[in-house]
């Protein structure tokens, strides 16, 4: 069985997160999932994502990863326009 697109580079957006193909393959593998596209303009979903990811960045990543602008976590924070994580904790 092939690995789903959301786990391969073809399902990932080079700027961070998943692209449409990656989200579709994730939903197919996880029925009932409500995974959606990034919500950079604001709202409850953005606030929740930014709080959760900034917490993960500060507690679960190495200092090298946290400071690397090309790490997946920093790319996703950028695409969601979370700003500085110190504002969200």
PyMOL Python script that loads the backbone (N, CA, C, O; Angstrom):
from pymol import cmd

cmd.read_pdbstr("""\
ATOM      1  N   UNK A   1       0.847  -1.189   0.000  1.00  0.00           N
ATOM      2  CA  UNK A   1       0.000   0.000   0.000  1.00  0.00           C
ATOM      3  C   UNK A   1       0.889   1.247   0.000  1.00  0.00           C
ATOM      4  O   UNK A   1       1.857   1.324   0.757  1.00  0.00           O
ATOM      5  N   UNK A   2       0.567   2.192  -0.825  1.00  0.00           N
ATOM      6  CA  UNK A   2       1.347   3.423  -0.951  1.00  0.00           C
ATOM      7  C   UNK A   2       1.099   4.343   0.246  1.00  0.00           C
ATOM      8  O   UNK A   2       0.025   4.322   0.847  1.00  0.00           O
ATOM      9  N   UNK A   3       2.089   5.137   0.575  1.00  0.00           N
ATOM     10  CA  UNK A   3       1.960   6.123   1.641  1.00  0.00           C
ATOM     11  C   UNK A   3       1.021   7.228   1.164  1.00  0.00           C
ATOM     12  O   UNK A   3       1.131   7.659   0.016  1.00  0.00           O
ATOM     13  N   UNK A   4       0.102   7.700   2.007  1.00  0.00           N
ATOM     14  CA  UNK A   4      -0.818   8.767   1.581  1.00  0.00           C
ATOM     15  C   UNK A   4      -0.072  10.054   1.223  1.00  0.00           C
ATOM     16  O   UNK A   4       1.029  10.306   1.714  1.00  0.00           O
ATOM     17  N   UNK A   5      -0.689  10.856   0.363  1.00  0.00           N
ATOM     18  CA  UNK A   5      -0.050  12.090  -0.125  1.00  0.00           C
ATOM     19  C   UNK A   5       0.268  13.056   1.011  1.00  0.00           C
ATOM     20  O   UNK A   5       1.259  13.784   0.935  1.00  0.00           O
ATOM     21  N   UNK A   6      -0.554  13.079   2.066  1.00  0.00           N
ATOM     22  CA  UNK A   6      -0.316  14.037   3.147  1.00  0.00           C
ATOM     23  C   UNK A   6       0.959  13.718   3.922  1.00  0.00           C
ATOM     24  O   UNK A   6       1.445  14.563   4.674  1.00  0.00           O
ATOM     25  N   UNK A   7       1.508  12.522   3.754  1.00  0.00           N
ATOM     26  CA  UNK A   7       2.752  12.147   4.408  1.00  0.00           C
ATOM     27  C   UNK A   7       3.960  12.273   3.474  1.00  0.00           C
ATOM     28  O   UNK A   7       5.101  12.103   3.904  1.00  0.00           O
ATOM     29  N   UNK A   8       3.706  12.569   2.203  1.00  0.00           N
ATOM     30  CA  UNK A   8       4.794  12.725   1.235  1.00  0.00           C
ATOM     31  C   UNK A   8       4.908  14.190   0.827  1.00  0.00           C
ATOM     32  O   UNK A   8       4.018  14.993   1.107  1.00  0.00           O
ATOM     33  N   UNK A   9       5.995  14.527   0.173  1.00  0.00           N
ATOM     34  CA  UNK A   9       6.226  15.921  -0.216  1.00  0.00           C
ATOM     35  C   UNK A   9       5.188  16.426  -1.214  1.00  0.00           C
ATOM     36  O   UNK A   9       4.910  17.625  -1.248  1.00  0.00           O
ATOM     37  N   UNK A  10       4.610  15.544  -2.026  1.00  0.00           N
ATOM     38  CA  UNK A  10       3.617  15.999  -3.005  1.00  0.00           C
ATOM     39  C   UNK A  10       2.335  16.513  -2.351  1.00  0.00           C
ATOM     40  O   UNK A  10       1.572  17.238  -2.989  1.00  0.00           O
ATOM     41  N   UNK A  11       2.086  16.154  -1.102  1.00  0.00           N
ATOM     42  CA  UNK A  11       0.900  16.632  -0.385  1.00  0.00           C
ATOM     43  C   UNK A  11       1.183  17.805   0.526  1.00  0.00           C
ATOM     44  O   UNK A  11       0.283  18.303   1.202  1.00  0.00           O
ATOM     45  N   UNK A  12       2.440  18.255   0.551  1.00  0.00           N
ATOM     46  CA  UNK A  12       2.814  19.360   1.436  1.00  0.00           C
ATOM     47  C   UNK A  12       3.051  20.630   0.645  1.00  0.00           C
ATOM     48  O   UNK A  12       3.630  20.604  -0.441  1.00  0.00           O
ATOM     49  N   UNK A  13       2.601  21.727   1.194  1.00  0.00           N
ATOM     50  CA  UNK A  13       2.818  23.030   0.592  1.00  0.00           C
ATOM     51  C   UNK A  13       4.247  23.454   0.913  1.00  0.00           C
ATOM     52  O   UNK A  13       4.640  23.394   2.078  1.00  0.00           O
ATOM     53  N   UNK A  14       5.031  23.874  -0.056  1.00  0.00           N
ATOM     54  CA  UNK A  14       6.411  24.286   0.226  1.00  0.00           C
ATOM     55  C   UNK A  14       6.496  25.460   1.197  1.00  0.00           C
ATOM     56  O   UNK A  14       7.526  25.655   1.842  1.00  0.00           O
ATOM     57  N   UNK A  15       5.421  26.244   1.308  1.00  0.00           N
ATOM     58  CA  UNK A  15       5.420  27.380   2.231  1.00  0.00           C
ATOM     59  C   UNK A  15       4.964  26.970   3.635  1.00  0.00           C
ATOM     60  O   UNK A  15       5.019  27.780   4.560  1.00  0.00           O
ATOM     61  N   UNK A  16       4.517  25.725   3.801  1.00  0.00           N
ATOM     62  CA  UNK A  16       4.082  25.236   5.109  1.00  0.00           C
ATOM     63  C   UNK A  16       2.684  24.658   5.056  1.00  0.00           C
ATOM     64  O   UNK A  16       1.841  25.136   4.298  1.00  0.00           O
ATOM     65  N   UNK A  17       2.432  23.639   5.851  1.00  0.00           N
ATOM     66  CA  UNK A  17       1.120  23.006   5.894  1.00  0.00           C
ATOM     67  C   UNK A  17       0.921  22.047   4.737  1.00  0.00           C
ATOM     68  O   UNK A  17       1.869  21.666   4.050  1.00  0.00           O
ATOM     69  N   UNK A  18      -0.333  21.664   4.534  1.00  0.00           N
ATOM     70  CA  UNK A  18      -0.682  20.745   3.459  1.00  0.00           C
ATOM     71  C   UNK A  18      -1.327  21.496   2.310  1.00  0.00           C
ATOM     72  O   UNK A  18      -1.999  22.506   2.517  1.00  0.00           O
ATOM     73  N   UNK A  19      -1.123  21.007   1.110  1.00  0.00           N
ATOM     74  CA  UNK A  19      -1.819  21.581  -0.037  1.00  0.00           C
ATOM     75  C   UNK A  19      -3.173  20.869  -0.177  1.00  0.00           C
ATOM     76  O   UNK A  19      -3.511  20.013   0.641  1.00  0.00           O
ATOM     77  N   UNK A  20      -3.939  21.221  -1.206  1.00  0.00           N
ATOM     78  CA  UNK A  20      -5.277  20.655  -1.380  1.00  0.00           C
ATOM     79  C   UNK A  20      -5.217  19.135  -1.536  1.00  0.00           C
ATOM     80  O   UNK A  20      -6.063  18.427  -0.990  1.00  0.00           O
ATOM     81  N   UNK A  21      -4.234  18.628  -2.269  1.00  0.00           N
ATOM     82  CA  UNK A  21      -4.107  17.178  -2.457  1.00  0.00           C
ATOM     83  C   UNK A  21      -3.795  16.497  -1.124  1.00  0.00           C
ATOM     84  O   UNK A  21      -4.331  15.425  -0.842  1.00  0.00           O
ATOM     85  N   UNK A  22      -2.953  17.094  -0.316  1.00  0.00           N
ATOM     86  CA  UNK A  22      -2.613  16.538   0.988  1.00  0.00           C
ATOM     87  C   UNK A  22      -3.810  16.512   1.924  1.00  0.00           C
ATOM     88  O   UNK A  22      -4.030  15.528   2.630  1.00  0.00           O
ATOM     89  N   UNK A  23      -4.591  17.600   1.931  1.00  0.00           N
ATOM     90  CA  UNK A  23      -5.797  17.637   2.775  1.00  0.00           C
ATOM     91  C   UNK A  23      -6.814  16.596   2.325  1.00  0.00           C
ATOM     92  O   UNK A  23      -7.454  15.954   3.157  1.00  0.00           O
ATOM     93  N   UNK A  24      -6.968  16.424   1.001  1.00  0.00           N
ATOM     94  CA  UNK A  24      -7.917  15.436   0.484  1.00  0.00           C
ATOM     95  C   UNK A  24      -7.493  14.020   0.869  1.00  0.00           C
ATOM     96  O   UNK A  24      -8.341  13.206   1.236  1.00  0.00           O
ATOM     97  N   UNK A  25      -6.200  13.713   0.793  1.00  0.00           N
ATOM     98  CA  UNK A  25      -5.744  12.367   1.145  1.00  0.00           C
ATOM     99  C   UNK A  25      -5.863  12.134   2.652  1.00  0.00           C
ATOM    100  O   UNK A  25      -6.119  11.009   3.080  1.00  0.00           O
ATOM    101  N   UNK A  26      -5.680  13.184   3.467  1.00  0.00           N
ATOM    102  CA  UNK A  26      -5.834  13.049   4.918  1.00  0.00           C
ATOM    103  C   UNK A  26      -7.293  12.753   5.260  1.00  0.00           C
ATOM    104  O   UNK A  26      -7.585  11.883   6.081  1.00  0.00           O
ATOM    105  N   UNK A  27      -8.211  13.494   4.615  1.00  0.00           N
ATOM    106  CA  UNK A  27      -9.638  13.260   4.864  1.00  0.00           C
ATOM    107  C   UNK A  27     -10.061  11.860   4.428  1.00  0.00           C
ATOM    108  O   UNK A  27     -10.899  11.238   5.080  1.00  0.00           O
ATOM    109  N   UNK A  28      -9.489  11.355   3.327  1.00  0.00           N
ATOM    110  CA  UNK A  28      -9.809  10.010   2.858  1.00  0.00           C
ATOM    111  C   UNK A  28      -9.313   8.956   3.843  1.00  0.00           C
ATOM    112  O   UNK A  28      -9.978   7.942   4.055  1.00  0.00           O
ATOM    113  N   UNK A  29      -8.147   9.189   4.445  1.00  0.00           N
ATOM    114  CA  UNK A  29      -7.570   8.236   5.396  1.00  0.00           C
ATOM    115  C   UNK A  29      -8.211   8.338   6.778  1.00  0.00           C
ATOM    116  O   UNK A  29      -8.159   7.390   7.561  1.00  0.00           O
ATOM    117  N   UNK A  30      -8.817   9.496   7.077  1.00  0.00           N
ATOM    118  CA  UNK A  30      -9.421   9.748   8.389  1.00  0.00           C
ATOM    119  C   UNK A  30     -10.844  10.261   8.212  1.00  0.00           C
ATOM    120  O   UNK A  30     -11.085  11.463   8.315  1.00  0.00           O
ATOM    121  N   UNK A  31     -11.792   9.361   7.947  1.00  0.00           N
ATOM    122  CA  UNK A  31     -13.180   9.789   7.732  1.00  0.00           C
ATOM    123  C   UNK A  31     -13.706  10.578   8.939  1.00  0.00           C
ATOM    124  O   UNK A  31     -13.432  10.235  10.090  1.00  0.00           O
ATOM    125  N   UNK A  32     -14.451  11.619   8.654  1.00  0.00           N
ATOM    126  CA  UNK A  32     -15.003  12.453   9.712  1.00  0.00           C
ATOM    127  C   UNK A  32     -14.084  13.604  10.097  1.00  0.00           C
ATOM    128  O   UNK A  32     -14.442  14.433  10.934  1.00  0.00           O
ATOM    129  N   UNK A  33     -12.910  13.658   9.495  1.00  0.00           N
ATOM    130  CA  UNK A  33     -11.962  14.733   9.796  1.00  0.00           C
ATOM    131  C   UNK A  33     -12.490  16.062   9.267  1.00  0.00           C
ATOM    132  O   UNK A  33     -13.123  16.115   8.212  1.00  0.00           O
ATOM    133  N   UNK A  34     -12.228  17.115   9.998  1.00  0.00           N
ATOM    134  CA  UNK A  34     -12.653  18.446   9.579  1.00  0.00           C
ATOM    135  C   UNK A  34     -11.450  19.310   9.219  1.00  0.00           C
ATOM    136  O   UNK A  34     -11.482  20.529   9.383  1.00  0.00           O
ATOM    137  N   UNK A  35     -10.391  18.675   8.729  1.00  0.00           N
ATOM    138  CA  UNK A  35      -9.176  19.389   8.367  1.00  0.00           C
ATOM    139  C   UNK A  35      -9.469  20.367   7.242  1.00  0.00           C
ATOM    140  O   UNK A  35     -10.008  19.983   6.204  1.00  0.00           O
ATOM    141  N   UNK A  36      -9.120  21.618   7.445  1.00  0.00           N
ATOM    142  CA  UNK A  36      -9.372  22.641   6.440  1.00  0.00           C
ATOM    143  C   UNK A  36      -8.102  23.381   6.072  1.00  0.00           C
ATOM    144  O   UNK A  36      -7.035  23.133   6.634  1.00  0.00           O
ATOM    145  N   UNK A  37      -8.229  24.283   5.130  1.00  0.00           N
ATOM    146  CA  UNK A  37      -7.101  25.110   4.688  1.00  0.00           C
ATOM    147  C   UNK A  37      -6.764  26.123   5.781  1.00  0.00           C
ATOM    148  O   UNK A  37      -7.597  26.393   6.646  1.00  0.00           O
ATOM    149  N   UNK A  38      -5.547  26.689   5.753  1.00  0.00           N
ATOM    150  CA  UNK A  38      -5.193  27.709   6.730  1.00  0.00           C
ATOM    151  C   UNK A  38      -6.180  28.874   6.727  1.00  0.00           C
ATOM    152  O   UNK A  38      -6.766  29.204   5.696  1.00  0.00           O
ATOM    153  N   UNK A  39      -6.356  29.489   7.895  1.00  0.00           N
ATOM    154  CA  UNK A  39      -7.297  30.593   8.068  1.00  0.00           C
ATOM    155  C   UNK A  39      -6.515  31.827   8.534  1.00  0.00           C
ATOM    156  O   UNK A  39      -6.632  32.227   9.693  1.00  0.00           O
ATOM    157  N   UNK A  40      -5.715  32.437   7.640  1.00  0.00           N
ATOM    158  CA  UNK A  40      -4.840  33.527   8.068  1.00  0.00           C
ATOM    159  C   UNK A  40      -5.550  34.822   8.440  1.00  0.00           C
ATOM    160  O   UNK A  40      -4.939  35.686   9.068  1.00  0.00           O
ATOM    161  N   UNK A  41      -6.822  34.986   8.075  1.00  0.00           N
ATOM    162  CA  UNK A  41      -7.502  36.261   8.331  1.00  0.00           C
ATOM    163  C   UNK A  41      -8.005  36.405   9.759  1.00  0.00           C
ATOM    164  O   UNK A  41      -8.315  37.519  10.180  1.00  0.00           O
ATOM    165  N   UNK A  42      -8.096  35.326  10.514  1.00  0.00           N
ATOM    166  CA  UNK A  42      -8.519  35.443  11.911  1.00  0.00           C
ATOM    167  C   UNK A  42      -9.698  34.547  12.240  1.00  0.00           C
ATOM    168  O   UNK A  42     -10.216  33.831  11.382  1.00  0.00           O
ATOM    169  N   UNK A  43     -10.102  34.599  13.466  1.00  0.00           N
ATOM    170  CA  UNK A  43     -11.222  33.805  13.938  1.00  0.00           C
ATOM    171  C   UNK A  43     -10.784  32.815  15.004  1.00  0.00           C
ATOM    172  O   UNK A  43      -9.601  32.716  15.332  1.00  0.00           O
ATOM    173  N   UNK A  44     -11.756  32.081  15.541  1.00  0.00           N
ATOM    174  CA  UNK A  44     -11.484  31.126  16.612  1.00  0.00           C
ATOM    175  C   UNK A  44     -10.513  30.044  16.187  1.00  0.00           C
ATOM    176  O   UNK A  44      -9.639  29.653  16.961  1.00  0.00           O
ATOM    177  N   UNK A  45     -10.656  29.557  14.969  1.00  0.00           N
ATOM    178  CA  UNK A  45      -9.799  28.475  14.489  1.00  0.00           C
ATOM    179  C   UNK A  45      -8.342  28.935  14.408  1.00  0.00           C
ATOM    180  O   UNK A  45      -7.437  28.185  14.773  1.00  0.00           O
ATOM    181  N   UNK A  46      -8.111  30.152  13.938  1.00  0.00           N
ATOM    182  CA  UNK A  46      -6.753  30.680  13.867  1.00  0.00           C
ATOM    183  C   UNK A  46      -6.170  30.832  15.270  1.00  0.00           C
ATOM    184  O   UNK A  46      -5.033  30.428  15.513  1.00  0.00           O
ATOM    185  N   UNK A  47      -6.925  31.403  16.181  1.00  0.00           N
ATOM    186  CA  UNK A  47      -6.436  31.598  17.547  1.00  0.00           C
ATOM    187  C   UNK A  47      -6.077  30.262  18.182  1.00  0.00           C
ATOM    188  O   UNK A  47      -5.044  30.144  18.841  1.00  0.00           O
ATOM    189  N   UNK A  48      -6.915  29.266  17.988  1.00  0.00           N
ATOM    190  CA  UNK A  48      -6.667  27.949  18.552  1.00  0.00           C
ATOM    191  C   UNK A  48      -5.399  27.339  17.956  1.00  0.00           C
ATOM    192  O   UNK A  48      -4.558  26.807  18.681  1.00  0.00           O
ATOM    193  N   UNK A  49      -5.268  27.419  16.639  1.00  0.00           N
ATOM    194  CA  UNK A  49      -4.092  26.866  15.968  1.00  0.00           C
ATOM    195  C   UNK A  49      -2.817  27.554  16.451  1.00  0.00           C
ATOM    196  O   UNK A  49      -1.838  26.888  16.788  1.00  0.00           O
ATOM    197  N   UNK A  50      -2.831  28.882  16.484  1.00  0.00           N
ATOM    198  CA  UNK A  50      -1.629  29.624  16.870  1.00  0.00           C
ATOM    199  C   UNK A  50      -1.233  29.322  18.314  1.00  0.00           C
ATOM    200  O   UNK A  50      -0.052  29.136  18.603  1.00  0.00           O
ATOM    201  N   UNK A  51      -2.199  29.273  19.211  1.00  0.00           N
ATOM    202  CA  UNK A  51      -1.893  28.935  20.599  1.00  0.00           C
ATOM    203  C   UNK A  51      -1.294  27.545  20.705  1.00  0.00           C
ATOM    204  O   UNK A  51      -0.295  27.343  21.395  1.00  0.00           O
ATOM    205  N   UNK A  52      -1.901  26.595  20.026  1.00  0.00           N
ATOM    206  CA  UNK A  52      -1.438  25.203  20.095  1.00  0.00           C
ATOM    207  C   UNK A  52      -0.041  25.052  19.492  1.00  0.00           C
ATOM    208  O   UNK A  52       0.831  24.436  20.105  1.00  0.00           O
ATOM    209  N   UNK A  53       0.179  25.602  18.313  1.00  0.00           N
ATOM    210  CA  UNK A  53       1.465  25.439  17.641  1.00  0.00           C
ATOM    211  C   UNK A  53       2.585  26.213  18.332  1.00  0.00           C
ATOM    212  O   UNK A  53       3.720  25.738  18.378  1.00  0.00           O
ATOM    213  N   UNK A  54       2.291  27.386  18.865  1.00  0.00           N
ATOM    214  CA  UNK A  54       3.324  28.130  19.590  1.00  0.00           C
ATOM    215  C   UNK A  54       3.711  27.387  20.857  1.00  0.00           C
ATOM    216  O   UNK A  54       4.879  27.391  21.244  1.00  0.00           O
ATOM    217  N   UNK A  55       2.754  26.755  21.501  1.00  0.00           N
ATOM    218  CA  UNK A  55       3.061  25.941  22.672  1.00  0.00           C
ATOM    219  C   UNK A  55       3.928  24.755  22.296  1.00  0.00           C
ATOM    220  O   UNK A  55       4.861  24.409  23.021  1.00  0.00           O
ATOM    221  N   UNK A  56       3.627  24.129  21.165  1.00  0.00           N
ATOM    222  CA  UNK A  56       4.429  23.001  20.697  1.00  0.00           C
ATOM    223  C   UNK A  56       5.836  23.462  20.343  1.00  0.00           C
ATOM    224  O   UNK A  56       6.814  22.772  20.630  1.00  0.00           O
ATOM    225  N   UNK A  57       5.933  24.625  19.721  1.00  0.00           N
ATOM    226  CA  UNK A  57       7.242  25.136  19.318  1.00  0.00           C
ATOM    227  C   UNK A  57       8.115  25.381  20.544  1.00  0.00           C
ATOM    228  O   UNK A  57       9.300  25.048  20.541  1.00  0.00           O
ATOM    229  N   UNK A  58       7.535  25.961  21.585  1.00  0.00           N
ATOM    230  CA  UNK A  58       8.348  26.295  22.756  1.00  0.00           C
ATOM    231  C   UNK A  58       8.686  25.075  23.602  1.00  0.00           C
ATOM    232  O   UNK A  58       9.729  25.052  24.255  1.00  0.00           O
ATOM    233  N   UNK A  59       7.822  24.058  23.604  1.00  0.00           N
ATOM    234  CA  UNK A  59       8.042  22.922  24.498  1.00  0.00           C
ATOM    235  C   UNK A  59       8.569  21.658  23.820  1.00  0.00           C
ATOM    236  O   UNK A  59       9.267  20.867  24.454  1.00  0.00           O
ATOM    237  N   UNK A  60       8.246  21.457  22.543  1.00  0.00           N
ATOM    238  CA  UNK A  60       8.541  20.172  21.912  1.00  0.00           C
ATOM    239  C   UNK A  60       9.593  20.212  20.807  1.00  0.00           C
ATOM    240  O   UNK A  60       9.882  19.179  20.203  1.00  0.00           O
ATOM    241  N   UNK A  61      10.168  21.376  20.531  1.00  0.00           N
ATOM    242  CA  UNK A  61      11.176  21.427  19.473  1.00  0.00           C
ATOM    243  C   UNK A  61      12.527  21.816  20.055  1.00  0.00           C
ATOM    244  O   UNK A  61      12.613  22.467  21.097  1.00  0.00           O
ATOM    245  N   UNK A  62      13.565  21.405  19.366  1.00  0.00           N
ATOM    246  CA  UNK A  62      14.916  21.792  19.788  1.00  0.00           C
ATOM    247  C   UNK A  62      15.125  23.265  19.456  1.00  0.00           C
ATOM    248  O   UNK A  62      14.386  23.832  18.652  1.00  0.00           O
ATOM    249  N   UNK A  63      16.116  23.877  20.065  1.00  0.00           N
ATOM    250  CA  UNK A  63      16.383  25.292  19.787  1.00  0.00           C
ATOM    251  C   UNK A  63      16.796  25.474  18.322  1.00  0.00           C
ATOM    252  O   UNK A  63      16.510  26.507  17.717  1.00  0.00           O
ATOM    253  N   UNK A  64      17.467  24.470  17.760  1.00  0.00           N
ATOM    254  CA  UNK A  64      17.870  24.534  16.351  1.00  0.00           C
ATOM    255  C   UNK A  64      16.635  24.588  15.448  1.00  0.00           C
ATOM    256  O   UNK A  64      16.574  25.406  14.531  1.00  0.00           O
ATOM    257  N   UNK A  65      15.652  23.719  15.705  1.00  0.00           N
ATOM    258  CA  UNK A  65      14.422  23.693  14.908  1.00  0.00           C
ATOM    259  C   UNK A  65      13.607  24.957  15.139  1.00  0.00           C
ATOM    260  O   UNK A  65      13.068  25.531  14.193  1.00  0.00           O
ATOM    261  N   UNK A  66      13.515  25.390  16.383  1.00  0.00           N
ATOM    262  CA  UNK A  66      12.723  26.573  16.708  1.00  0.00           C
ATOM    263  C   UNK A  66      13.258  27.823  16.012  1.00  0.00           C
ATOM    264  O   UNK A  66      12.485  28.722  15.682  1.00  0.00           O
ATOM    265  N   UNK A  67      14.566  27.890  15.788  1.00  0.00           N
ATOM    266  CA  UNK A  67      15.168  29.060  15.158  1.00  0.00           C
ATOM    267  C   UNK A  67      15.388  28.920  13.657  1.00  0.00           C
ATOM    268  O   UNK A  67      15.831  29.866  13.005  1.00  0.00           O
ATOM    269  N   UNK A  68      15.082  27.751  13.102  1.00  0.00           N
ATOM    270  CA  UNK A  68      15.272  27.508  11.673  1.00  0.00           C
ATOM    271  C   UNK A  68      14.072  28.046  10.896  1.00  0.00           C
ATOM    272  O   UNK A  68      12.966  27.537  11.077  1.00  0.00           O
ATOM    273  N   UNK A  69      14.245  29.059  10.033  1.00  0.00           N
ATOM    274  CA  UNK A  69      13.101  29.606   9.300  1.00  0.00           C
ATOM    275  C   UNK A  69      12.481  28.611   8.316  1.00  0.00           C
ATOM    276  O   UNK A  69      11.341  28.802   7.891  1.00  0.00           O
ATOM    277  N   UNK A  70      13.209  27.552   7.946  1.00  0.00           N
ATOM    278  CA  UNK A  70      12.684  26.561   7.006  1.00  0.00           C
ATOM    279  C   UNK A  70      12.107  25.329   7.689  1.00  0.00           C
ATOM    280  O   UNK A  70      11.765  24.365   7.004  1.00  0.00           O
ATOM    281  N   UNK A  71      11.986  25.323   9.019  1.00  0.00           N
ATOM    282  CA  UNK A  71      11.387  24.167   9.695  1.00  0.00           C
ATOM    283  C   UNK A  71       9.887  24.163   9.421  1.00  0.00           C
ATOM    284  O   UNK A  71       9.289  25.219   9.213  1.00  0.00           O
ATOM    285  N   UNK A  72       9.285  22.992   9.421  1.00  0.00           N
ATOM    286  CA  UNK A  72       7.853  22.875   9.104  1.00  0.00           C
ATOM    287  C   UNK A  72       6.999  23.690  10.082  1.00  0.00           C
ATOM    288  O   UNK A  72       6.006  24.297   9.680  1.00  0.00           O
ATOM    289  N   UNK A  73       7.384  23.704  11.370  1.00  0.00           N
ATOM    290  CA  UNK A  73       6.575  24.434  12.351  1.00  0.00           C
ATOM    291  C   UNK A  73       6.632  25.938  12.093  1.00  0.00           C
ATOM    292  O   UNK A  73       5.613  26.618  12.204  1.00  0.00           O
ATOM    293  N   UNK A  74       7.803  26.465  11.751  1.00  0.00           N
ATOM    294  CA  UNK A  74       7.905  27.895  11.472  1.00  0.00           C
ATOM    295  C   UNK A  74       7.206  28.274  10.171  1.00  0.00           C
ATOM    296  O   UNK A  74       6.629  29.357  10.069  1.00  0.00           O
ATOM    297  N   UNK A  75       7.253  27.397   9.183  1.00  0.00           N
ATOM    298  CA  UNK A  75       6.533  27.651   7.936  1.00  0.00           C
ATOM    299  C   UNK A  75       5.026  27.700   8.186  1.00  0.00           C
ATOM    300  O   UNK A  75       4.330  28.561   7.648  1.00  0.00           O
ATOM    301  N   UNK A  76       4.525  26.770   9.005  1.00  0.00           N
ATOM    302  CA  UNK A  76       3.082  26.755   9.262  1.00  0.00           C
ATOM    303  C   UNK A  76       2.661  27.979  10.062  1.00  0.00           C
ATOM    304  O   UNK A  76       1.594  28.538   9.806  1.00  0.00           O
ATOM    305  N   UNK A  77       3.466  28.407  11.019  1.00  0.00           N
ATOM    306  CA  UNK A  77       3.141  29.620  11.778  1.00  0.00           C
ATOM    307  C   UNK A  77       3.132  30.845  10.862  1.00  0.00           C
ATOM    308  O   UNK A  77       2.313  31.747  11.040  1.00  0.00           O
ATOM    309  N   UNK A  78       4.036  30.880   9.888  1.00  0.00           N
ATOM    310  CA  UNK A  78       4.086  31.989   8.938  1.00  0.00           C
ATOM    311  C   UNK A  78       2.862  32.001   8.028  1.00  0.00           C
ATOM    312  O   UNK A  78       2.269  33.054   7.796  1.00  0.00           O
ATOM    313  N   UNK A  79       2.481  30.828   7.510  1.00  0.00           N
ATOM    314  CA  UNK A  79       1.360  30.790   6.559  1.00  0.00           C
ATOM    315  C   UNK A  79       0.032  31.133   7.250  1.00  0.00           C
ATOM    316  O   UNK A  79      -0.886  31.655   6.618  1.00  0.00           O
ATOM    317  N   UNK A  80      -0.058  30.837   8.541  1.00  0.00           N
ATOM    318  CA  UNK A  80      -1.251  31.179   9.317  1.00  0.00           C
ATOM    319  C   UNK A  80      -1.182  32.612   9.842  1.00  0.00           C
ATOM    320  O   UNK A  80      -2.138  33.105  10.440  1.00  0.00           O
ATOM    321  N   UNK A  81      -0.037  33.286   9.616  1.00  0.00           N
ATOM    322  CA  UNK A  81       0.183  34.660  10.072  1.00  0.00           C
ATOM    323  C   UNK A  81      -0.002  34.774  11.583  1.00  0.00           C
ATOM    324  O   UNK A  81      -0.714  35.651  12.074  1.00  0.00           O
ATOM    325  N   UNK A  82       0.661  33.863  12.315  1.00  0.00           N
ATOM    326  CA  UNK A  82       0.547  33.864  13.773  1.00  0.00           C
ATOM    327  C   UNK A  82       1.389  34.945  14.426  1.00  0.00           C
ATOM    328  O   UNK A  82       1.144  35.282  15.584  1.00  0.00           O
ATOM    329  N   UNK A  83       2.355  35.493  13.740  1.00  0.00           N
ATOM    330  CA  UNK A  83       3.202  36.518  14.331  1.00  0.00           C
ATOM    331  C   UNK A  83       4.160  35.890  15.333  1.00  0.00           C
ATOM    332  O   UNK A  83       4.477  34.703  15.255  1.00  0.00           O
ATOM    333  N   UNK A  84       4.601  36.690  16.252  1.00  0.00           N
ATOM    334  CA  UNK A  84       5.536  36.222  17.257  1.00  0.00           C
ATOM    335  C   UNK A  84       4.833  35.304  18.250  1.00  0.00           C
ATOM    336  O   UNK A  84       3.755  35.632  18.745  1.00  0.00           O
ATOM    337  N   UNK A  85       5.436  34.165  18.539  1.00  0.00           N
ATOM    338  CA  UNK A  85       4.814  33.238  19.472  1.00  0.00           C
ATOM    339  C   UNK A  85       4.761  33.779  20.888  1.00  0.00           C
ATOM    340  O   UNK A  85       3.960  33.302  21.692  1.00  0.00           O
ATOM    341  N   UNK A  86       5.582  34.750  21.214  1.00  0.00           N
ATOM    342  CA  UNK A  86       5.510  35.328  22.555  1.00  0.00           C
ATOM    343  C   UNK A  86       4.187  36.045  22.772  1.00  0.00           C
ATOM    344  O   UNK A  86       3.754  36.218  23.911  1.00  0.00           O
ATOM    345  N   UNK A  87       3.528  36.472  21.669  1.00  0.00           N
ATOM    346  CA  UNK A  87       2.227  37.126  21.781  1.00  0.00           C
ATOM    347  C   UNK A  87       1.101  36.134  22.058  1.00  0.00           C
ATOM    348  O   UNK A  87       0.034  36.529  22.528  1.00  0.00           O
ATOM    349  N   UNK A  88       1.325  34.856  21.773  1.00  0.00           N
ATOM    350  CA  UNK A  88       0.252  33.871  21.854  1.00  0.00           C
ATOM    351  C   UNK A  88       0.286  33.034  23.105  1.00  0.00           C
ATOM    352  O   UNK A  88      -0.722  32.409  23.434  1.00  0.00           O
ATOM    353  N   UNK A  89       1.393  32.987  23.821  1.00  0.00           N
ATOM    354  CA  UNK A  89       1.484  32.132  25.009  1.00  0.00           C
ATOM    355  C   UNK A  89       0.850  32.794  26.197  1.00  0.00           C
ATOM    356  O   UNK A  89       0.832  32.221  27.286  1.00  0.00           O
TER     357      UNK A  89
END
""", "prot")
cmd.dss("prot")
cmd.show_as("cartoon", "prot")
cmd.util.cbc("prot")
cmd.orient("prot")
